Amino acid sequence: MAEIEEKLKNYRTAPFDARFPNTNQTRNCYQNYLDFHRCTKSLTNKGLDVAPCEWYRRVYKSLCPISWVDKWDTQREEGIFPGRI
Amino acid sequence: MLSVMTKQLRTHPALIPLFVFIAGGCAMSAAYLARLALRSPDVCWDKTNNPEPWNKLEPTFQYKFIAGNVDYSKLKKEGPDF
């Protein structure tokens, strides 16, 4: 928990992710968006503090175009989001 | 189709290397496509049992053939577990 706070304090941009080494970072953006929402859902179901999920939020905010994030947020509110959260 | 080819080969046996190389080229292309389809971590065939195969890689997985300036042995998983 302390190390994630440390990482968040020193956060500058999304670090290199070996799963997505190429120029096309679309999947990186989408995966972090999904991971943030899965993380918050999983930790709230367990009753734990959701602060560690902030890492995924910072990464997807760095990577994703704002229009995509807005579109996915409206889709989630309407219940038509295609991904599995 | 095959009878035409065998007739041509019998009269002009010098064409045999041509067919050998064409067959070899087709085999290599098919093999590469099969390798990409079956072994690439970016491909998802089975959405129910294996939904996101790229998430199964360790953080030190080297996808590219030549690593430029990334030291793969030093990488670790960034985000927290949940």
Backbone of each chain as nested JSON, in Angstrom:
{
  "chains": [
    {"id": "A", "residues": [
      {"number": 1, "name": "MET", "atoms": {"N": [0.836, -1.203, 0.0], "CA": [0.0, 0.0, 0.0], "C": [0.863, 1.243, 0.0]}},
      {"number": 2, "name": "ALA", "atoms": {"N": [1.941, 1.195, 0.8], "CA": [2.821, 2.365, 0.873], "C": [3.559, 2.545, -0.439]}},
      {"number": 3, "name": "GLU", "atoms": {"N": [3.914, 1.409, -1.081], "CA": [4.669, 1.56, -2.321], "C": [3.779, 2.088, -3.44]}},
      {"number": 4, "name": "ILE", "atoms": {"N": [2.485, 1.822, -3.36], "CA": [1.628, 2.365, -4.421], "C": [1.449, 3.862, -4.213]}},
      {"number": 5, "name": "GLU", "atoms": {"N": [1.452, 4.293, -2.929], "CA": [1.383, 5.74, -2.693], "C": [2.644, 6.41, -3.192]}},
      {"number": 6, "name": "GLU", "atoms": {"N": [3.769, 5.721, -2.967], "CA": [5.057, 6.24, -3.444], "C": [5.039, 6.374, -4.961]}},
      {"number": 7, "name": "LYS", "atoms": {"N": [4.541, 5.319, -5.616], "CA": [4.517, 5.354, -7.084], "C": [3.588, 6.456, -7.581]}},
      {"number": 8, "name": "LEU", "atoms": {"N": [2.452, 6.648, -6.886], "CA": [1.522, 7.682, -7.321], "C": [2.09, 9.064, -7.114]}},
      {"number": 9, "name": "LYS", "atoms": {"N": [2.904, 9.204, -6.027], "CA": [3.487, 10.526, -5.769], "C": [4.494, 10.867, -6.854]}},
      {"number": 10, "name": "ASN", "atoms": {"N": [5.259, 9.844, -7.328], "CA": [6.289, 10.106, -8.323], "C": [5.792, 9.915, -9.736]}},
      {"number": 11, "name": "TYR", "atoms": {"N": [4.491, 9.822, -9.918], "CA": [3.954, 9.495, -11.24], "C": [4.201, 10.637, -12.211]}},
      {"number": 12, "name": "ARG", "atoms": {"N": [4.74, 10.291, -13.387], "CA": [4.886, 11.302, -14.446], "C": [4.037, 10.933, -15.651]}},
      {"number": 13, "name": "THR", "atoms": {"N": [4.216, 9.692, -16.116], "CA": [3.401, 9.233, -17.242], "C": [3.316, 7.716, -17.17]}},
      {"number": 14, "name": "ALA", "atoms": {"N": [2.531, 7.138, -18.069], "CA": [2.362, 5.683, -18.053], "C": [3.694, 5.004, -18.362]}},
      {"number": 15, "name": "PRO", "atoms": {"N": [4.104, 4.03, -17.538], "CA": [5.401, 3.394, -17.788], "C": [5.304, 2.372, -18.91]}},
      {"number": 16, "name": "PHE", "atoms": {"N": [6.458, 1.862, -19.307], "CA": [6.499, 0.863, -20.356], "C": [5.778, -0.395, -19.881]}},
      {"number": 17, "name": "ASP", "atoms": {"N": [4.928, -0.928, -20.747], "CA": [4.189, -2.142, -20.41], "C": [4.576, -3.208, -21.42]}},
      {"number": 18, "name": "ALA", "atoms": {"N": [5.169, -4.305, -20.93], "CA": [5.685, -5.327, -21.845], "C": [4.58, -6.007, -22.639]}},
      {"number": 19, "name": "ARG", "atoms": {"N": [3.332, -5.926, -22.148], "CA": [2.238, -6.546, -22.902], "C": [1.916, -5.779, -24.165]}},
      {"number": 20, "name": "PHE", "atoms": {"N": [2.294, -4.507, -24.223], "CA": [1.945, -3.649, -25.363], "C": [3.188, -2.886, -25.803]}},
      {"number": 21, "name": "PRO", "atoms": {"N": [4.115, -3.572, -26.494], "CA": [5.382, -2.915, -26.781], "C": [5.377, -2.068, -28.048]}},
      {"number": 22, "name": "ASN", "atoms": {"N": [4.334, -2.158, -28.857], "CA": [4.383, -1.494, -30.153], "C": [3.8, -0.093, -30.078]}},
      {"number": 23, "name": "THR", "atoms": {"N": [3.823, 0.581, -31.227], "CA": [3.369, 1.963, -31.26], "C": [1.879, 2.068, -30.96]}},
      {"number": 24, "name": "ASN", "atoms": {"N": [1.099, 1.091, -31.374], "CA": [-0.341, 1.143, -31.171], "C": [-0.68, 0.816, -29.721]}},
      {"number": 25, "name": "GLN", "atoms": {"N": [-1.054, 1.848, -28.952], "CA": [-1.304, 1.681, -27.523], "C": [-2.785, 1.623, -27.198]}},
      {"number": 26, "name": "THR", "atoms": {"N": [-3.611, 1.397, -28.204], "CA": [-5.066, 1.35, -27.994], "C": [-5.439, 0.356, -26.921]}},
      {"number": 27, "name": "ARG", "atoms": {"N": [-4.852, -0.858, -27.043], "CA": [-5.214, -1.889, -26.098], "C": [-4.729, -1.568, -24.703]}},
      {"number": 28, "name": "ASN", "atoms": {"N": [-3.6, -0.884, -24.605], "CA": [-3.072, -0.473, -23.31], "C": [-4.08, 0.431, -22.616]}},
      {"number": 29, "name": "CYS", "atoms": {"N": [-4.58, 1.433, -23.348], "CA": [-5.575, 2.359, -22.826], "C": [-6.812, 1.606, -22.361]}},
      {"number": 30, "name": "TYR", "atoms": {"N": [-7.34, 0.742, -23.229], "CA": [-8.582, 0.032, -22.911], "C": [-8.392, -0.904, -21.736]}},
      {"number": 31, "name": "GLN", "atoms": {"N": [-7.251, -1.588, -21.701], "CA": [-6.999, -2.538, -20.619], "C": [-6.922, -1.834, -19.28]}},
      {"number": 32, "name": "ASN", "atoms": {"N": [-6.296, -0.65, -19.232], "CA": [-6.217, 0.069, -17.968], "C": [-7.563, 0.629, -17.548]}},
      {"number": 33, "name": "TYR", "atoms": {"N": [-8.36, 1.041, -18.534], "CA": [-9.714, 1.504, -18.197], "C": [-10.502, 0.364, -17.563]}},
      {"number": 34, "name": "LEU", "atoms": {"N": [-10.437, -0.828, -18.21], "CA": [-11.13, -1.99, -17.668], "C": [-10.587, -2.349, -16.295]}},
      {"number": 35, "name": "ASP", "atoms": {"N": [-9.238, -2.335, -16.148], "CA": [-8.637, -2.722, -14.879], "C": [-9.057, -1.778, -13.771]}},
      {"number": 36, "name": "PHE", "atoms": {"N": [-9.161, -0.47, -14.058], "CA": [-9.579, 0.462, -13.016], "C": [-10.977, 0.113, -12.531]}},
      {"number": 37, "name": "HIS", "atoms": {"N": [-11.895, -0.117, -13.464], "CA": [-13.267, -0.374, -13.031], "C": [-13.42, -1.741, -12.393]}},
      {"number": 38, "name": "ARG", "atoms": {"N": [-12.65, -2.741, -12.898], "CA": [-12.701, -4.054, -12.262], "C": [-12.134, -3.976, -10.864]}},
      {"number": 39, "name": "CYS", "atoms": {"N": [-11.041, -3.204, -10.718], "CA": [-10.39, -3.071, -9.412], "C": [-11.334, -2.42, -8.415]}},
      {"number": 40, "name": "THR", "atoms": {"N": [-11.987, -1.311, -8.799], "CA": [-12.885, -0.65, -7.856], "C": [-14.046, -1.567, -7.51]}},
      {"number": 41, "name": "LYS", "atoms": {"N": [-14.577, -2.264, -8.504], "CA": [-15.705, -3.162, -8.236], "C": [-15.299, -4.286, -7.293]}},
      {"number": 42, "name": "SER", "atoms": {"N": [-14.109, -4.897, -7.585], "CA": [-13.659, -6.012, -6.762], "C": [-13.35, -5.575, -5.338]}},
      {"number": 43, "name": "LEU", "atoms": {"N": [-12.676, -4.415, -5.179], "CA": [-12.308, -4.001, -3.829], "C": [-13.512, -3.511, -3.039]}},
      {"number": 44, "name": "THR", "atoms": {"N": [-14.495, -2.882, -3.711], "CA": [-15.678, -2.477, -2.953], "C": [-16.49, -3.693, -2.552]}},
      {"number": 45, "name": "ASN", "atoms": {"N": [-16.503, -4.741, -3.4], "CA": [-17.215, -5.954, -3.0], "C": [-16.553, -6.613, -1.811]}},
      {"number": 46, "name": "LYS", "atoms": {"N": [-15.21, -6.513, -1.73], "CA": [-14.535, -7.1, -0.576], "C": [-14.551, -6.173, 0.625]}},
      {"number": 47, "name": "GLY", "atoms": {"N": [-14.973, -4.943, 0.415], "CA": [-15.026, -4.003, 1.539], "C": [-13.706, -3.327, 1.835]}},
      {"number": 48, "name": "LEU", "atoms": {"N": [-12.759, -3.377, 0.88], "CA": [-11.447, -2.77, 1.121], "C": [-11.398, -1.366, 0.531]}},
      {"number": 49, "name": "ASP", "atoms": {"N": [-10.338, -0.669, 0.896], "CA": [-10.136, 0.678, 0.397], "C": [-9.76, 0.644, -1.088]}},
      {"number": 50, "name": "VAL", "atoms": {"N": [-10.387, 1.505, -1.903], "CA": [-10.129, 1.449, -3.353], "C": [-8.962, 2.324, -3.787]}},
      {"number": 51, "name": "ALA", "atoms": {"N": [-8.198, 2.852, -2.831], "CA": [-7.095, 3.744, -3.211], "C": [-6.056, 3.116, -4.14]}},
      {"number": 52, "name": "PRO", "atoms": {"N": [-5.7, 1.831, -4.031], "CA": [-4.703, 1.282, -4.965], "C": [-5.139, 1.336, -6.42]}},
      {"number": 53, "name": "CYS", "atoms": {"N": [-6.437, 1.361, -6.682], "CA": [-6.907, 1.387, -8.067], "C": [-6.556, 2.687, -8.764]}},
      {"number": 54, "name": "GLU", "atoms": {"N": [-6.185, 3.698, -7.97], "CA": [-5.847, 5.006, -8.531], "C": [-4.739, 4.91, -9.57]}},
      {"number": 55, "name": "TRP", "atoms": {"N": [-3.837, 3.915, -9.393], "CA": [-2.753, 3.74, -10.375], "C": [-3.336, 3.55, -11.76]}},
      {"number": 56, "name": "TYR", "atoms": {"N": [-4.326, 2.657, -11.899], "CA": [-4.901, 2.376, -13.216], "C": [-5.606, 3.599, -13.767]}},
      {"number": 57, "name": "ARG", "atoms": {"N": [-6.221, 4.372, -12.861], "CA": [-6.904, 5.57, -13.334], "C": [-5.904, 6.561, -13.901]}},
      {"number": 58, "name": "ARG", "atoms": {"N": [-4.76, 6.742, -13.209], "CA": [-3.754, 7.672, -13.709], "C": [-3.231, 7.217, -15.068]}},
      {"number": 59, "name": "VAL", "atoms": {"N": [-3.006, 5.887, -15.191], "CA": [-2.445, 5.408, -16.455], "C": [-3.439, 5.615, -17.594]}},
      {"number": 60, "name": "TYR", "atoms": {"N": [-4.714, 5.295, -17.365], "CA": [-5.613, 5.45, -18.511], "C": [-5.883, 6.898, -18.808]}},
      {"number": 61, "name": "LYS", "atoms": {"N": [-5.801, 7.759, -17.77], "CA": [-5.949, 9.182, -18.062], "C": [-4.78, 9.69, -18.888]}},
      {"number": 62, "name": "SER", "atoms": {"N": [-3.586, 9.099, -18.69], "CA": [-2.442, 9.521, -19.5], "C": [-2.554, 9.043, -20.932]}},
      {"number": 63, "name": "LEU", "atoms": {"N": [-3.129, 7.855, -21.117], "CA": [-3.072, 7.232, -22.428], "C": [-4.282, 7.484, -23.306]}},
      {"number": 64, "name": "CYS", "atoms": {"N": [-5.469, 7.518, -22.706], "CA": [-6.666, 7.477, -23.532], "C": [-7.081, 8.858, -24.003]}},
      {"number": 65, "name": "PRO", "atoms": {"N": [-7.59, 8.947, -25.236], "CA": [-8.206, 10.193, -25.679], "C": [-9.441, 10.475, -24.841]}},
      {"number": 66, "name": "ILE", "atoms": {"N": [-9.66, 11.753, -24.541], "CA": [-10.755, 12.113, -23.636], "C": [-12.101, 11.698, -24.218]}},
      {"number": 67, "name": "SER", "atoms": {"N": [-12.234, 11.786, -25.571], "CA": [-13.525, 11.441, -26.18], "C": [-13.854, 9.98, -25.934]}},
      {"number": 68, "name": "TRP", "atoms": {"N": [-12.824, 9.1, -25.959], "CA": [-13.084, 7.692, -25.714], "C": [-13.568, 7.488, -24.286]}},
      {"number": 69, "name": "VAL", "atoms": {"N": [-12.87, 8.15, -23.337], "CA": [-13.222, 7.978, -21.923], "C": [-14.653, 8.45, -21.696]}},
      {"number": 70, "name": "ASP", "atoms": {"N": [-15.011, 9.605, -22.286], "CA": [-16.38, 10.104, -22.115], "C": [-17.388, 9.128, -22.706]}},
      {"number": 71, "name": "LYS", "atoms": {"N": [-17.056, 8.607, -23.886], "CA": [-17.991, 7.673, -24.526], "C": [-18.172, 6.429, -23.669]}},
      {"number": 72, "name": "TRP", "atoms": {"N": [-17.064, 5.869, -23.152], "CA": [-17.184, 4.673, -22.337], "C": [-17.935, 4.959, -21.05]}},
      {"number": 73, "name": "ASP", "atoms": {"N": [-17.718, 6.157, -20.472], "CA": [-18.432, 6.483, -19.234], "C": [-19.93, 6.569, -19.462]}},
      {"number": 74, "name": "THR", "atoms": {"N": [-20.336, 7.196, -20.584], "CA": [-21.776, 7.261, -20.854], "C": [-22.317, 5.866, -21.142]}},
      {"number": 75, "name": "GLN", "atoms": {"N": [-21.525, 5.042, -21.831], "CA": [-21.989, 3.674, -22.084], "C": [-22.159, 2.897, -20.792]}},
      {"number": 76, "name": "ARG", "atoms": {"N": [-21.238, 3.117, -19.856], "CA": [-21.358, 2.406, -18.584], "C": [-22.589, 2.86, -17.825]}},
      {"number": 77, "name": "GLU", "atoms": {"N": [-22.855, 4.182, -17.849], "CA": [-24.034, 4.674, -17.136], "C": [-25.312, 4.115, -17.738]}},
      {"number": 78, "name": "GLU", "atoms": {"N": [-25.322, 4.004, -19.09], "CA": [-26.537, 3.482, -19.724], "C": [-26.587, 1.976, -19.689]}},
      {"number": 79, "name": "GLY", "atoms": {"N": [-25.508, 1.332, -19.266], "CA": [-25.526, -0.121, -19.177], "C": [-25.236, -0.823, -20.486]}},
      {"number": 80, "name": "ILE", "atoms": {"N": [-24.684, -0.093, -21.482], "CA": [-24.405, -0.74, -22.763], "C": [-22.903, -0.861, -23.017]}},
      {"number": 81, "name": "PHE", "atoms": {"N": [-22.088, -0.749, -21.967], "CA": [-20.646, -0.861, -22.163], "C": [-20.299, -2.277, -22.594]}},
      {"number": 82, "name": "PRO", "atoms": {"N": [-19.555, -2.429, -23.727], "CA": [-19.323, -3.763, -24.278], "C": [-18.298, -4.595, -23.524]}},
      {"number": 83, "name": "GLY", "atoms": {"N": [-17.443, -3.984, -22.728], "CA": [-16.405, -4.765, -22.075], "C": [-16.92, -5.458, -20.836]}},
      {"number": 84, "name": "ARG", "atoms": {"N": [-16.116, -6.381, -20.331], "CA": [-16.517, -7.15, -19.156], "C": [-15.894, -6.511, -17.927]}},
      {"number": 85, "name": "ILE", "atoms": {"N": [-16.758, -5.918, -17.071], "CA": [-16.228, -5.262, -15.867], "C": [-16.73, -6.029, -14.66]}}
    ]},
    {"id": "B", "residues": [
      {"number": 1, "name": "MET", "atoms": {"N": [-6.229, -29.72, -63.295], "CA": [-5.193, -28.784, -62.816], "C": [-3.886, -29.529, -62.557]}},
      {"number": 2, "name": "LEU", "atoms": {"N": [-3.992, -30.624, -61.787], "CA": [-2.786, -31.394, -61.455], "C": [-2.291, -32.15, -62.696]}},
      {"number": 3, "name": "SER", "atoms": {"N": [-3.227, -32.619, -63.57], "CA": [-2.829, -33.351, -64.774], "C": [-2.118, -32.414, -65.745]}},
      {"number": 4, "name": "VAL", "atoms": {"N": [-2.591, -31.16, -65.806], "CA": [-1.904, -30.162, -66.649], "C": [-0.482, -29.959, -66.177]}},
      {"number": 5, "name": "MET", "atoms": {"N": [-0.342, -29.858, -64.831], "CA": [0.991, -29.626, -64.265], "C": [1.907, -30.792, -64.542]}},
      {"number": 6, "name": "THR", "atoms": {"N": [1.426, -32.042, -64.335], "CA": [2.307, -33.194, -64.517], "C": [2.698, -33.323, -65.998]}},
      {"number": 7, "name": "LYS", "atoms": {"N": [1.721, -32.995, -66.896], "CA": [2.049, -33.057, -68.335], "C": [3.155, -32.067, -68.666]}},
      {"number": 8, "name": "GLN", "atoms": {"N": [3.021, -30.856, -68.119], "CA": [4.039, -29.826, -68.376], "C": [5.386, -30.258, -67.822]}},
      {"number": 9, "name": "LEU", "atoms": {"N": [5.369, -30.874, -66.626], "CA": [6.635, -31.255, -65.999], "C": [7.327, -32.352, -66.796]}},
      {"number": 10, "name": "ARG", "atoms": {"N": [6.506, -33.281, -67.349], "CA": [7.132, -34.369, -68.091], "C": [7.83, -33.838, -69.333]}},
      {"number": 11, "name": "THR", "atoms": {"N": [7.204, -32.855, -70.034], "CA": [7.83, -32.337, -71.251], "C": [8.919, -31.324, -70.934]}},
      {"number": 12, "name": "HIS", "atoms": {"N": [8.78, -30.594, -69.848], "CA": [9.801, -29.592, -69.508], "C": [10.268, -29.789, -68.069]}},
      {"number": 13, "name": "PRO", "atoms": {"N": [11.138, -30.769, -67.85], "CA": [11.54, -31.064, -66.47], "C": [12.27, -29.92, -65.781]}},
      {"number": 14, "name": "ALA", "atoms": {"N": [12.73, -28.948, -66.576], "CA": [13.423, -27.824, -65.944], "C": [12.487, -26.963, -65.12]}},
      {"number": 15, "name": "LEU", "atoms": {"N": [11.183, -27.218, -65.23], "CA": [10.225, -26.421, -64.447], "C": [10.108, -26.903, -63.001]}},
      {"number": 16, "name": "ILE", "atoms": {"N": [10.701, -28.046, -62.71], "CA": [10.524, -28.612, -61.363], "C": [11.013, -27.679, -60.255]}},
      {"number": 17, "name": "PRO", "atoms": {"N": [12.199, -27.067, -60.377], "CA": [12.63, -26.159, -59.297], "C": [11.632, -25.028, -59.074]}},
      {"number": 18, "name": "LEU", "atoms": {"N": [10.984, -24.568, -60.142], "CA": [9.983, -23.511, -60.005], "C": [8.874, -23.945, -59.066]}},
      {"number": 19, "name": "PHE", "atoms": {"N": [8.337, -25.168, -59.305], "CA": [7.253, -25.634, -58.449], "C": [7.717, -25.865, -57.031]}},
      {"number": 20, "name": "VAL", "atoms": {"N": [8.965, -26.341, -56.927], "CA": [9.498, -26.572, -55.573], "C": [9.529, -25.267, -54.801]}},
      {"number": 21, "name": "PHE", "atoms": {"N": [10.031, -24.218, -55.444], "CA": [10.141, -22.949, -54.726], "C": [8.782, -22.33, -54.451]}},
      {"number": 22, "name": "ILE", "atoms": {"N": [7.842, -22.481, -55.403], "CA": [6.511, -21.933, -55.146], "C": [5.864, -22.653, -53.971]}},
      {"number": 23, "name": "ALA", "atoms": {"N": [5.987, -23.982, -53.962], "CA": [5.404, -24.751, -52.852], "C": [6.059, -24.368, -51.532]}},
      {"number": 24, "name": "GLY", "atoms": {"N": [7.389, -24.205, -51.572], "CA": [8.091, -23.814, -50.352], "C": [7.63, -22.463, -49.841]}},
      {"number": 25, "name": "GLY", "atoms": {"N": [7.468, -21.5, -50.765], "CA": [7.011, -20.178, -50.367], "C": [5.624, -20.212, -49.762]}},
      {"number": 26, "name": "CYS", "atoms": {"N": [4.708, -20.968, -50.384], "CA": [3.354, -21.081, -49.83], "C": [3.381, -21.726, -48.463]}},
      {"number": 27, "name": "ALA", "atoms": {"N": [4.229, -22.756, -48.313], "CA": [4.299, -23.436, -47.014], "C": [4.807, -22.482, -45.941]}},
      {"number": 28, "name": "MET", "atoms": {"N": [5.83, -21.687, -46.28], "CA": [6.371, -20.768, -45.28], "C": [5.351, -19.702, -44.9]}},
      {"number": 29, "name": "SER", "atoms": {"N": [4.606, -19.147, -45.881], "CA": [3.596, -18.141, -45.546], "C": [2.519, -18.733, -44.659]}},
      {"number": 30, "name": "ALA", "atoms": {"N": [2.057, -19.943, -45.038], "CA": [1.001, -20.578, -44.243], "C": [1.494, -20.864, -42.832]}},
      {"number": 31, "name": "ALA", "atoms": {"N": [2.747, -21.298, -42.731], "CA": [3.287, -21.601, -41.404], "C": [3.385, -20.34, -40.553]}},
      {"number": 32, "name": "TYR", "atoms": {"N": [3.793, -19.225, -41.163], "CA": [3.875, -17.998, -40.38], "C": [2.505, -17.515, -39.932]}},
      {"number": 33, "name": "LEU", "atoms": {"N": [1.517, -17.63, -40.834], "CA": [0.168, -17.215, -40.434], "C": [-0.365, -18.102, -39.322]}},
      {"number": 34, "name": "ALA", "atoms": {"N": [-0.078, -19.416, -39.425], "CA": [-0.529, -20.327, -38.371], "C": [0.155, -19.998, -37.054]}},
      {"number": 35, "name": "ARG", "atoms": {"N": [1.455, -19.688, -37.102], "CA": [2.18, -19.337, -35.877], "C": [1.6, -18.081, -35.24]}},
      {"number": 36, "name": "LEU", "atoms": {"N": [1.306, -17.073, -36.07], "CA": [0.707, -15.853, -35.535], "C": [-0.655, -16.126, -34.939]}},
      {"number": 37, "name": "ALA", "atoms": {"N": [-1.444, -16.973, -35.628], "CA": [-2.797, -17.219, -35.149], "C": [-2.791, -17.987, -33.845]}},
      {"number": 38, "name": "LEU", "atoms": {"N": [-1.879, -18.947, -33.707], "CA": [-1.945, -19.83, -32.55], "C": [-1.053, -19.382, -31.411]}},
      {"number": 39, "name": "ARG", "atoms": {"N": [0.075, -18.7, -31.703], "CA": [1.039, -18.437, -30.657], "C": [1.163, -16.967, -30.286]}},
      {"number": 40, "name": "SER", "atoms": {"N": [0.538, -16.082, -31.032], "CA": [0.682, -14.677, -30.693], "C": [-0.188, -14.359, -29.483]}},
      {"number": 41, "name": "PRO", "atoms": {"N": [0.35, -13.611, -28.494], "CA": [-0.465, -13.305, -27.317], "C": [-1.542, -12.278, -27.579]}},
      {"number": 42, "name": "ASP", "atoms": {"N": [-1.559, -11.659, -28.748], "CA": [-2.578, -10.658, -29.025], "C": [-3.84, -11.249, -29.606]}},
      {"number": 43, "name": "VAL", "atoms": {"N": [-3.869, -12.558, -29.828], "CA": [-4.993, -13.189, -30.506], "C": [-5.867, -13.882, -29.479]}},
      {"number": 44, "name": "CYS", "atoms": {"N": [-7.178, -13.667, -29.58], "CA": [-8.084, -14.288, -28.624], "C": [-9.086, -15.154, -29.368]}},
      {"number": 45, "name": "TRP", "atoms": {"N": [-9.009, -16.477, -29.194], "CA": [-9.934, -17.371, -29.89], "C": [-11.144, -17.7, -29.022]}},
      {"number": 46, "name": "ASP", "atoms": {"N": [-10.884, -17.914, -27.725], "CA": [-11.9, -18.487, -26.857], "C": [-12.277, -17.446, -25.815]}},
      {"number": 47, "name": "LYS", "atoms": {"N": [-13.405, -16.717, -26.066], "CA": [-13.698, -15.602, -25.163], "C": [-14.188, -16.042, -23.798]}},
      {"number": 48, "name": "THR", "atoms": {"N": [-14.72, -17.277, -23.708], "CA": [-15.236, -17.671, -22.402], "C": [-14.124, -18.216, -21.509]}},
      {"number": 49, "name": "ASN", "atoms": {"N": [-13.231, -19.044, -22.081], "CA": [-12.236, -19.68, -21.215], "C": [-10.916, -18.933, -21.157]}},
      {"number": 50, "name": "ASN", "atoms": {"N": [-10.577, -18.215, -22.2], "CA": [-9.278, -17.546, -22.23], "C": [-9.471, -16.144, -22.781]}},
      {"number": 51, "name": "PRO", "atoms": {"N": [-10.113, -15.259, -22.022], "CA": [-10.556, -13.989, -22.612], "C": [-9.462, -13.018, -22.988]}},
      {"number": 52, "name": "GLU", "atoms": {"N": [-8.406, -12.882, -22.161], "CA": [-7.406, -11.861, -22.466], "C": [-6.013, -12.457, -22.366]}},
      {"number": 53, "name": "PRO", "atoms": {"N": [-5.555, -13.168, -23.395], "CA": [-4.275, -13.892, -23.26], "C": [-3.078, -12.987, -23.044]}},
      {"number": 54, "name": "TRP", "atoms": {"N": [-3.167, -11.702, -23.425], "CA": [-2.013, -10.835, -23.204], "C": [-1.829, -10.499, -21.744]}},
      {"number": 55, "name": "ASN", "atoms": {"N": [-2.828, -10.759, -20.918], "CA": [-2.66, -10.504, -19.497], "C": [-1.934, -11.63, -18.786]}},
      {"number": 56, "name": "LYS", "atoms": {"N": [-1.662, -12.72, -19.522], "CA": [-0.984, -13.825, -18.881], "C": [0.529, -13.723, -18.993]}},
      {"number": 57, "name": "LEU", "atoms": {"N": [1.024, -12.691, -19.651], "CA": [2.467, -12.556, -19.819], "C": [3.059, -11.986, -18.556]}},
      {"number": 58, "name": "GLU", "atoms": {"N": [4.292, -12.425, -18.222], "CA": [4.95, -11.772, -17.086], "C": [5.477, -10.425, -17.573]}},
      {"number": 59, "name": "PRO", "atoms": {"N": [5.772, -9.526, -16.632], "CA": [6.245, -8.194, -17.043], "C": [7.588, -8.223, -17.757]}},
      {"number": 60, "name": "THR", "atoms": {"N": [8.322, -9.348, -17.695], "CA": [9.614, -9.386, -18.362], "C": [9.521, -10.047, -19.728]}},
      {"number": 61, "name": "PHE", "atoms": {"N": [8.311, -10.266, -20.218], "CA": [8.148, -10.947, -21.494], "C": [8.672, -10.081, -22.617]}},
      {"number": 62, "name": "GLN", "atoms": {"N": [9.575, -10.633, -23.429], "CA": [10.135, -9.84, -24.514], "C": [9.409, -10.195, -25.79]}},
      {"number": 63, "name": "TYR", "atoms": {"N": [8.588, -9.268, -26.254], "CA": [7.753, -9.502, -27.429], "C": [8.571, -9.321, -28.696]}},
      {"number": 64, "name": "LYS", "atoms": {"N": [9.443, -8.32, -28.685], "CA": [10.175, -7.997, -29.902], "C": [11.449, -8.81, -29.989]}},
      {"number": 65, "name": "PHE", "atoms": {"N": [11.942, -8.938, -31.162], "CA": [13.114, -9.764, -31.387], "C": [14.378, -9.112, -30.827]}},
      {"number": 66, "name": "ILE", "atoms": {"N": [14.544, -7.823, -31.113], "CA": [15.734, -7.11, -30.636], "C": [15.26, -6.034, -29.671]}},
      {"number": 67, "name": "ALA", "atoms": {"N": [15.829, -6.032, -28.48], "CA": [15.428, -5.05, -27.472], "C": [16.315, -3.831, -27.59]}},
      {"number": 68, "name": "GLY", "atoms": {"N": [15.697, -2.674, -27.861], "CA": [16.481, -1.462, -28.068], "C": [17.158, -0.976, -26.823]}},
      {"number": 69, "name": "ASN", "atoms": {"N": [16.419, -0.177, -26.014], "CA": [17.044, 0.318, -24.794], "C": [16.203, -0.031, -23.574]}},
      {"number": 70, "name": "VAL", "atoms": {"N": [15.467, -1.14, -23.657], "CA": [14.689, -1.558, -22.5], "C": [15.365, -2.777, -21.904]}},
      {"number": 71, "name": "ASP", "atoms": {"N": [15.707, -2.696, -20.623], "CA": [16.324, -3.838, -19.962], "C": [15.209, -4.713, -19.404]}},
      {"number": 72, "name": "TYR", "atoms": {"N": [14.922, -5.819, -20.11], "CA": [13.731, -6.578, -19.767], "C": [13.821, -7.275, -18.428]}},
      {"number": 73, "name": "SER", "atoms": {"N": [15.034, -7.52, -17.938], "CA": [15.094, -8.269, -16.683], "C": [14.684, -7.403, -15.506]}},
      {"number": 74, "name": "LYS", "atoms": {"N": [14.689, -6.046, -15.696], "CA": [14.417, -5.188, -14.549], "C": [12.946, -4.813, -14.426]}},
      {"number": 75, "name": "LEU", "atoms": {"N": [12.1, -5.239, -15.374], "CA": [10.718, -4.767, -15.336], "C": [9.914, -5.55, -14.325]}},
      {"number": 76, "name": "LYS", "atoms": {"N": [8.926, -4.911, -13.725], "CA": [8.052, -5.619, -12.808], "C": [6.625, -5.138, -13.044]}},
      {"number": 77, "name": "LYS", "atoms": {"N": [5.693, -5.826, -12.455], "CA": [4.29, -5.471, -12.627], "C": [4.015, -4.16, -11.915]}},
      {"number": 78, "name": "GLU", "atoms": {"N": [3.337, -3.265, -12.656], "CA": [3.196, -1.928, -12.127], "C": [1.986, -1.779, -11.231]}},
      {"number": 79, "name": "GLY", "atoms": {"N": [0.826, -2.194, -11.74], "CA": [-0.399, -1.88, -11.013], "C": [-0.616, -2.807, -9.845]}},
      {"number": 80, "name": "PRO", "atoms": {"N": [-1.483, -2.428, -8.926], "CA": [-1.743, -3.274, -7.757], "C": [-2.632, -4.457, -8.129]}},
      {"number": 81, "name": "ASP", "atoms": {"N": [-2.599, -5.491, -7.323], "CA": [-3.444, -6.66, -7.555], "C": [-4.815, -6.425, -6.99]}},
      {"number": 82, "name": "PHE", "atoms": {"N": [-5.797, -7.109, -7.571], "CA": [-7.15, -7.0, -7.016], "C": [-7.934, -8.254, -7.311]}}
    ]}
  ]
}
